[in-house]
Amino acid sequence: MITVDFSGRTALITGSSRGVGRATAQLFARAGARVCVHYRSGVEEAKAVLTSLPGAGHCMLQADLSDPAAARRLIDSAITKLGHLDILVNNAGIFRSHPVDGSLSFESWLSTFRETLDTNLVGPAAAAYQAIQHMRGRGGGTIVNIGSRGAYRGEAGQVGYGAAKAGLHSLSQSLAQEVGKDNITVHAVAPGFIETAMVRPHLQGDAGVAVRAQSPLNRVATVEEVARAVLYLASPEAKFTTGSVLDLNGASYLH
């Protein structure tokens, strides 16, 4: 277990009502941070996460991050609630089937494609922009973006997902180069399959066996493993890894 003291620091974890976001929020709170839990529609799940966090001074906010204006307002609201913002974890995302095999009309395909890019790339970019304005004035901060192995190997049937995550990796690297002078570090994590509610349908039956077999460890990542990686990247010890993309896929895809 990584031992990090985040006492006095604040963190906004997007998409933290479940899965990786929930595990990350809980881990940051255990490390002493005050955490803002974000959700899009799962208000009861978010309340449960908020209640589970040790310590005091946490908060909860709603926003639809497919709308960049809402992402910007989320940052401002989190700063108001927390007093300041030291760490932004862009974790929220969607993973929706939109194959190009003709089973969807062009209009339906394009709608899902655009929503995927808006939620997984444009929203995080807008949130990062607004967070950087605040962090620069405070003398620094950290942004961690949750990317994906799919940015490298592709995502058949979810082409917008792979494209958005590739963009998120590149965004992280470009921002790291631009804002390093302001003592702001930007990092990315690229997990493979993770045992979450969003991915669980893809891990059933023979398909699940095949997915697990992609790794020589014959399993997928846990949400806790991803959360620990995020905690490390947000720590002072990881400052010089700014601009890096940390693969977390059990050697299921090497590049």
Summary of the structure (lengths in Angstrom):
residues: 255
radius of gyration: 17.4
end to end distance: 27.4
largest distance: 52.9
contacts: 894
relative contact order: 0.14
helix: 50%
strand: 15%
